[in-house]
């Protein structure tokens, strides 16, 4: 077994070591069940206990009010790109703030099911920033306003909650549980779990119950929010193992001090990298300073060749998955909840050394 | 840790102990990656190796011809209930053989997207049998013929492949990889993995490539078979951990002798239980003898009260999850690939003792 690396992948991504160790220790036999969690019928009392624990912990950690239901689903954010308009767009218009690849995909998917208005389209500036509130062009009759809180690819993040008159719908895949959120302001929040909270294969949806039940007739049964709420996410077999992993992650997160502590930590971690960028004549930060993400720091060196060397030499030091997304190139360090501050410190240190060694190539 | 039980759950269900032990041993760090499989980016070389291994092993074990693509998806069989008509039903009629709850649900879902003809509806006899070939009423212009190979709830199984002129579509969720299949006869085979091959959260689709690309315009992007084939199942993040578990399961299955050995084993296991039923004046077998399932054996005692006692006393002996489905009542023993023959033998022995002790209550 190789020594544990610092994994800067954008998702799936790092999980807390003590969460993995606990999962390992009880993998073959969970509690006094005499079987693995992976073998449990989802209708039995053992798994019911895990499922309810995941729900109640999630409600507690994110302070989800009683007006909102928590769903544990499959299909990823990409299936939600369709589920959201199929369930919420009946006959109306939806406002989409396009600030990156995934919000763009969501908007195009919604066009299949109704009218879409682009409240903003930040492609002109290469998605390097989040618009100001005053620049959002909303429609009068909108069914909802959609945005993606953090743009994993471009390293930008909304630092305010949009003020809109329609239901607020937010993709929080890459910053869910990284900071406190006033859930009562949202109609629907969702997140693919594989970045910040659990392994790939689980999608968490938090929905204001009053929004359910307005789906189009062509909505697949298993995508209807009202049916999913009625069946407590168990319209069919849920992704049981991922839900179990979520309980371990939530327990860990509580022990660390909850989302308030996560918010402090994400500022510390990303701050270490942004400090290096801001004090360098070598690295180029890719996101506008006012729109910078706490979760994904994007930057480049003076050349694509040096970017590649940066990534491969880092790997030899156990700092892995630093290559930027294929649409942007460059370098990306994803710093999710489970990344220890030591990982960010090691990266900052490496960046300084790499700069000193390669400055002459500018 | 409690001693390992014999788990007769209908799904999610038993996995081979050595598969679980291997998963445990490499959970925290996989090979020389320095991270857990659950932390791996799905676009990286480590996970790519796992993914390709899963595909090639599956192709080898089920003898999938090159004409057919293998997809690893999310959403369960229930999402396929919609995906299949959305992709294959354009403008035509689909024939559905309704032999149980799940094929009935699939037929109702398909009605949202086109015309459905019930090739048979076995509800009249309480779904206790599979129709004969001559009783299947197919339509002339059918786009496809849909059936469910094994009915988990009722304990019936198709012992022949329907002869039809349209594309054959089959839900093999509860008997996939339990016997050899001539895949070339099928247009599409799919299976929720959580019964016979892997943990919940993975759906395997085997599709004749010529069937892809005929989807309705309203099909969500992530449900389009052509887009999924083009992206080798990675249109979005796949359920990585379940795919990894599938590789371990397939390696185990090969070591056991493949699907031919599984076919022999399923006859041995279910034979032990059917023998007890056929030699008893106490138990009532629920499925017609000619339609009996090798995977799920359904029966009852003379009373619901005795059924309950049977289930709870069995549990004390480490024979768990024997309660029948809520729609049928009674008792159900699911005997999937990973159930050791010793489990079936222990159950048969318990059944005989229970009968001897309770015969007077008839």
Interface residues (C-beta under 8 A of the other chain):
Chain A: X1 X2 X3 X4 X5 X7 X9 X10 X11 X12 X13 X14 X15 X17 X20 X21 X23 X24 X27 X28 X29 X31 X32 X33 X34 X35 X36 X38 X39 X40 X41 X42 X44 X74 X75 X76 X77 X78 X79 X81 X82 X83 X86 X105 X109 X112 X113 X192 X194 X199 X200 X201 X202 X217 X218 X220 X221 X222 X223 X235 X236 X237 X238 X239 X240 X241 X242 X245 X318 X320 X321
Chain B: X1 X2 X3 X4 X5 X7 X9 X10 X11 X12 X13 X14 X15 X17 X20 X21 X23 X24 X27 X28 X29 X31 X32 X33 X34 X35 X36 X38 X39 X40 X41 X42 X44 X74 X75 X76 X77 X78 X79 X81 X82 X83 X86 X105 X109 X112 X113 X192 X194 X199 X200 X201 X202 X217 X218 X220 X221 X222 X223 X235 X236 X237 X238 X239 X240 X241 X242 X245 X318 X320 X321
